Amino acid sequence: MEHTITRVALTNPGDTDRASTDAGEGDEKGWQRANGPQVYRSLRPLSAHIFISPFLAKDTGFSQCDLDLLLQSLEHLFDHDRSASRGEMEVRGLFVFEHASALGNAPAHKLFDLIRIAGPAVPRTFADYTVAVPSEAELPPGVKLRQLV
């Protein structure tokens, strides 16, 4: 479920008097202004995939230092940027697959499938989920997995 507080800000001076008197008396627009759409907060985990091409990195000057800074930024993505629209979003897992070959040692979709997230249909907290991370033996040859968060 998701929950938010709806804020009503009337911008048309002619609506100011009508909203207070007509909102509950059958005026559909007054009702919509007073209540607005409701948004509900999801406890379902979201994921994002980022790909770094060694060939493009070489062409653009993207270095290991840049990668480290990017990963550090992702790790602390929402720590110092709270807002009503993001609520209490948090990074709960940051997994980095590293390939020995610049061409890659395994297809990305197969690596992503190795990290499994399972949970109930109606979670109450993030602790209701289990995150299964592959062991070193389960990884394809030439692929290393780093878990940062």
ABEGO torsion letter per residue (X at the ends): XBBBBBBBBBABAAAAAAAAAAAAAGBAAAAAAAAEBBBBBBABBBBBBBBBBAAAAAAAGBBAAAAAAAAAAAAAAAAABBBAAAEABBBABBBBBBBABAAEABBAAAAAAABBBBBBABBABAAABBBBBBBAAABBBGBBBBBAX
